[in-house]
Amino acid sequence: MSTASTRSTGIATSDDRLRRTMDVTRSLLLRSGYKQTTMDEIARLADIAKDTIYLSWDTKETIS
């Protein structure tokens, strides 16, 4: 991830987290398929808490 998408404090904005989560999800779905992709893996690779994902999306289907 580019640091250009973070504020001068280095803290990712909400939009950055959403975009990163969508990018990670698309990548995992293309690489591993729907059944093999887990919300835990999405959260780990997007470097956010799984609960944070559920604040914006109900299922991994709705992320991508």
Buried (B, 14 or more C-beta within 10 A) or exposed (E): EEEEEEEEEEEBEEEBBBBBBBBBBEBBBEEEEEEEBEBEBBBEBBEBEBEBBEEEBEEBEEBB
